[in-house]
Structures are given as structure tokens and as C-alpha cells.
Amino acid sequence: MSNYLNEQFGLEGQTAIVIGATGEIGGALAEGLCRAGANTVVVGRDEETGTKRAETLSDLSDAGDATFIRCDTTSKSDLHSLVEQVDDQFGRIDVLVNSAGVNSATPFLEIEEEEWDKIMEVNLKGVFLACQVVGEYLLDQDEGGSVINISSMAALTPLSKVFTYGASKAGLVNLSENLAREWAPEGIRVNCIAPGFFPAEQNKEILSDERINDIMRQTPAGRFGEANELVGTALLLASDTAGSFITGANVAVDGGFSSKTL
Ligand SMILES: NC(=O)c1ccc[n+]([C@@H]2O[C@H](COP(=O)([O-])OP(=O)(O)OC[C@H]3O[C@@H](n4cnc5c(N)ncnc54)[C@H](O)[C@@H]3O)[C@@H](O)[C@H]2O)c1
């Protein structure tokens, strides 16, 4: 990296926690943060995938260290243990990415309370808990920090079929904006990235041929996104130099989906 780019975006000596780095998007973001120099904590429930991912990151040259820590983001005790382990290993936290998420496309009248609760628990309560536990550490550390929450197109305007998911992501954006307001005086920035459509485990059952055609008609770029196309935005939001005045934003990375009308 040139000196200038390094000053703007380099994360050497910093620690990034990526919850949901066992998945497509979180995995790409973890790699990007690690390549930018951050010691990177791959976090998720799936030990095998997480351990492999952390090993791959550790093998990168000119990158930060990487490790996997198992944590279910809906468990406050897991999150406390995560923060303790990160503190033991790296001694500081600078960036938190919340990328764990689940989805479903159940017709409205058929949504069972259990399904509603499960999606809300991971997508909204899990982020609330992670922001609370990691946020407390960042406030004590008193050196600022960056929280990046992964929202969705469904948070901006209602998206057909995904009622619970949309409500959870709209709540997530509101929570993030409110935290940005609360923590700006402490130098902790809180932003969302709103991805367009990226094929992944959590949405593969929803992406029927008909749905794919509808999405493509609405996406000026005419294609799905690739997870690594979210990395540049994450590096900008993570950086206390390049992104120093960005807080409370919900940045769409969507091939134009959210700006297309007739
Ligand atoms: N793929 C898309 O098109 C898309 C679009 C908009 C937003 N998003 C959001 O991006 C984020 C990442 O999604 P993805 O597409 O990479 O999906 P993914 O299914 O590949 O990854 C999600 C990861 O979260 C993990 N996870 C689920 N519940 C968890 C919990 N309680 N604790 C810890 N980890 C948990 C899963 O095991 C999985 O590894 C999600 O919040 C999703 O809603 C995805």
C-alpha cells in the first residue's frame, strides 16, 4: 500500500471483531479488514468454518493476525467471554462488524411467533447485545472506535415477502442512528452498510427464478453483487482517518437497486 493509502485506510495495530465472519459477507469483510492490517477476530457459531477461515487469514502475508472465537451473538455471556478473550489476545478493540443474520420468506399470515422471534433475536437483539457489550469496552478504552452493522435493502423500504427480516433491519438502522448520536461525543462512529443482493446461505431458499428476475429488473447494474464489493465501504467506515466524519449513515452498496424508479 502507498504511504498515502496506508494513512487513509491502514488498520495496522488495530483489532477488528467480525461477528458472522463464518458467512459470505462477514467472511469477505474479515478478509478485507485483515488485509488492511487489523488483527481480525472471526466470530460465529460454526467452529469448523470459522477456524478454517481464521487459518486462511493467518496465512496472508502483509496482513494482521487472525483468530476464531466461537460466540452466539444472541447470548450475552458468550459476548462477554468474546470480549475477554479478544482483550487477552490483542489488548484492544477498534472495530466491530455485526454481520450475523437470518432470513425467511414465509407468507405473512403463516409466520409463526417462533420464526418471528428467531429472526428478531439474531438480526436485532443480537446486534443490540453486541453493541452493548463491545460498546462498554470501547467506552472504557476511551480511544474511539467504529461499529459497522449490516442492514439491507429491506430496511430502506418494505421488500416483498420478507416481513420479519425487513422489520428487523429497519429496527437495526434506527438503533444504529440512535447509537451514532449517543456515542459521537466519545469518538465512536456507528454506521450501517445496506447491501443489495448477494447470493448466500441465508437467502438461497428465497432466490427463486421469479424472484431473481424481479431483482434483476430493479437493479440497474443487472447482476448480483459479490461479497468482496462490500469491502471498500467497510474499510472507509472502519478507518478513523478516511471515515472520521461519517457516522449515522446507512450506505447502500446495491448496483443502483435503491435508486431505480420507472
Ligand atoms: N446476502 C445478501 O444478499 C444480503 C443482503 C442484505 C443484507 N445481508 C445481511 O448481511 C449479513 C450477512 O449475510 P450473508 O449473506 O453473508 O449470510 P450468510 O448466511 O452467509 O452468513 C450469516 C452468518 O451468520 C451466522 N450466524 C447466524 N446466527 C448467528 C448467531 N446467533 N451468532 C453468531 N453467528 C450467527 C451464520 O452461521 C452465518 O455464518 C446478514 O446480516 C444479512 O442479513 C445479506
The ligand as an SDF file (V2000), in Angstrom:
LIG
                    3D

 44 48  0  0  0  0  0  0  0  0999 V2000
  -26.6520  -11.8450    1.0670 N   0  0  0  0  0  0  0  0  0  0  0  0
  -27.3990  -10.7780    0.8240 C   0  0  0  0  0  0  0  0  0  0  0  0
  -27.8980  -10.5590   -0.2850 O   0  0  0  0  0  0  0  0  0  0  0  0
  -27.6320   -9.7910    1.9090 C   0  0  0  0  0  0  0  0  0  0  0  0
  -28.2730   -8.5950    1.5520 C   0  0  0  0  0  0  0  0  0  0  0  0
  -28.5030   -7.6530    2.5320 C   0  0  0  0  0  0  0  0  0  0  0  0
  -28.0930   -7.8850    3.8150 C   0  0  0  0  0  0  0  0  0  0  0  0
  -27.4820   -9.0390    4.1350 N   0  0  0  0  0  0  0  0  0  0  0  0
  -27.0770   -9.2110    5.5200 C   0  0  0  0  0  0  0  0  0  0  0  0
  -25.6930   -9.4430    5.5520 O   0  0  0  0  0  0  0  0  0  0  0  0
  -25.3630  -10.2130    6.6890 C   0  0  0  0  0  0  0  0  0  0  0  0
  -24.5160  -11.4110    6.2620 C   0  0  0  0  0  0  0  0  0  0  0  0
  -25.3160  -12.2520    5.4750 O   0  0  0  0  0  0  0  0  0  0  0  0
  -24.7140  -13.2830    4.4330 P   0  0  0  0  0  0  0  0  0  0  0  0
  -25.3920  -13.0230    3.1570 O   0  0  0  0  0  0  0  0  0  0  0  0
  -23.2500  -13.2840    4.4930 O   0  0  0  0  0  0  0  0  0  0  0  0
  -25.3400  -14.6120    5.0210 O   0  0  0  0  0  0  0  0  0  0  0  0
  -24.6510  -15.9620    5.4910 P   0  0  0  0  0  0  0  0  0  0  0  0
  -25.7730  -16.8710    5.8150 O   0  0  0  0  0  0  0  0  0  0  0  0
  -23.6330  -16.4000    4.5050 O   0  0  0  0  0  0  0  0  0  0  0  0
  -23.8860  -15.5160    6.8330 O   0  0  0  0  0  0  0  0  0  0  0  0
  -24.5230  -15.2750    8.0430 C   0  0  0  0  0  0  0  0  0  0  0  0
  -23.6500  -15.8720    9.1250 C   0  0  0  0  0  0  0  0  0  0  0  0
  -24.2060  -15.5220   10.4040 O   0  0  0  0  0  0  0  0  0  0  0  0
  -24.0460  -16.6400   11.2490 C   0  0  0  0  0  0  0  0  0  0  0  0
  -24.9900  -16.5390   12.3500 N   0  0  0  0  0  0  0  0  0  0  0  0
  -26.3370  -16.6950   12.3140 C   0  0  0  0  0  0  0  0  0  0  0  0
  -26.8490  -16.5630   13.5370 N   0  0  0  0  0  0  0  0  0  0  0  0
  -25.8150  -16.3120   14.3700 C   0  0  0  0  0  0  0  0  0  0  0  0
  -25.7080  -16.0940   15.7660 C   0  0  0  0  0  0  0  0  0  0  0  0
  -26.7720  -16.1060   16.5630 N   0  0  0  0  0  0  0  0  0  0  0  0
  -24.4830  -15.8610   16.3020 N   0  0  0  0  0  0  0  0  0  0  0  0
  -23.3810  -15.8600   15.5200 C   0  0  0  0  0  0  0  0  0  0  0  0
  -23.4280  -16.0700   14.1850 N   0  0  0  0  0  0  0  0  0  0  0  0
  -24.6220  -16.3000   13.6240 C   0  0  0  0  0  0  0  0  0  0  0  0
  -24.3470  -17.8290   10.3420 C   0  0  0  0  0  0  0  0  0  0  0  0
  -23.8590  -19.0370   10.8970 O   0  0  0  0  0  0  0  0  0  0  0  0
  -23.6100  -17.4050    9.0750 C   0  0  0  0  0  0  0  0  0  0  0  0
  -22.2620  -17.8460    9.1110 O   0  0  0  0  0  0  0  0  0  0  0  0
  -26.6930  -10.6120    7.3410 C   0  0  0  0  0  0  0  0  0  0  0  0
  -26.9840   -9.7140    8.3990 O   0  0  0  0  0  0  0  0  0  0  0  0
  -27.6830  -10.4100    6.2250 C   0  0  0  0  0  0  0  0  0  0  0  0
  -28.9710  -10.1220    6.6880 O   0  0  0  0  0  0  0  0  0  0  0  0
  -27.2450  -10.0090    3.2170 C   0  0  0  0  0  0  0  0  0  0  0  0
  1  2  1  0
  2  3  2  0
  2  4  1  0
  4  5  1  0
  4 44  2  0
  5  6  2  0
  6  7  1  0
  7  8  2  0
  8  9  1  0
  8 44  1  0
  9 10  1  0
  9 42  1  0
 10 11  1  0
 11 12  1  0
 11 40  1  0
 12 13  1  0
 13 14  1  0
 14 15  2  0
 14 16  1  0
 14 17  1  0
 17 18  1  0
 18 19  2  0
 18 20  1  0
 18 21  1  0
 21 22  1  0
 22 23  1  0
 23 24  1  0
 23 38  1  0
 24 25  1  0
 25 26  1  0
 25 36  1  0
 26 27  1  0
 26 35  1  0
 27 28  2  0
 28 29  1  0
 29 30  1  0
 29 35  2  0
 30 31  1  0
 30 32  2  0
 32 33  1  0
 33 34  2  0
 34 35  1  0
 36 37  1  0
 36 38  1  0
 38 39  1  0
 40 41  1  0
 40 42  1  0
 42 43  1  0
M  CHG  2   8   1  16  -1
M  END
$$$$
